[in-house]
Amino acid sequence: MTASLLEPGRQEAFADAEKSAGGITFPPAFARLSHPPLRFMVSYSGFASTFPGYAAFYKPLVATPSLHFLGTLDTVLEESWARALLESCEHRSTGPDETLVVHPGGHSVPLGRRELLVVTGFVRSIYASDQAQTVSASKALKEVDVLDMDLPF
């Protein structure tokens, strides 16, 4: 929910939902907050609320890159609830299966080597992507920099 609230345009989505479907108001603390969107989020046993008033958290889709963990022995969370959150998020990769990790535990944060490597790889991929965009942007700026141009005089 925090990642969603920090995204651009979310306040307008709440205003539209409040008018049309009786949704909740955008939290005043976030309306006064000057904070950039999160660079990524990792969700452990996360779920999307089915309460209709919360629809603006998930529509439009959450654009923050996300990684989701679900335990096969989770007795607190139904798998369909976790999948509803997954479906409420955009995916940078080819599909949601690449952003969902199913672990052999319950309603907990898995601490196995495999799960830690997945999180590490996910965070590295976010930063590598950010760095590639920065390098690409700086090259584009350098190509149009007037100081680099050959002038006829």
JOLIN-V313424 format. One record per backbone hydrogen bond with DSSP energy under -1.0 kcal/mol. CO is the residue of the C=O (numbers start at 1). NH is the residue of the N-H. Records with the same first field share a line. If there is no record, write none. Layout:
BEGIN
CO: NH + NH
END
This chain:
BEGIN
1: 5
2: 6
4: 7
7: 10
9: 13
10: 14
11: 15
12: 16
13: 17
14: 18
15: 19
16: 20
17: 21 + 23
27: 30 + 31
28: 32
41: 67
43: 69
51: 54
52: 55
53: 24
54: 57
55: 58 + 59
62: 90
65: 41
67: 43
68: 101
69: 45
70: 103
71: 74
78: 81 + 82
79: 83
80: 84
81: 48 + 85
82: 86
83: 87
85: 88
86: 89
88: 62
95: 98
96: 99
99: 68
101: 70
103: 72
105: 73
106: 108
112: 116
113: 117
114: 118
115: 119
116: 120
117: 121
118: 122
119: 123
120: 124
121: 125
122: 126
123: 127
124: 128
125: 129
126: 130
127: 131
128: 132
129: 133
130: 134
131: 135
132: 136
133: 137
134: 138
135: 139
136: 140
137: 141
138: 142
139: 143
140: 144
145: 148
146: 149
END
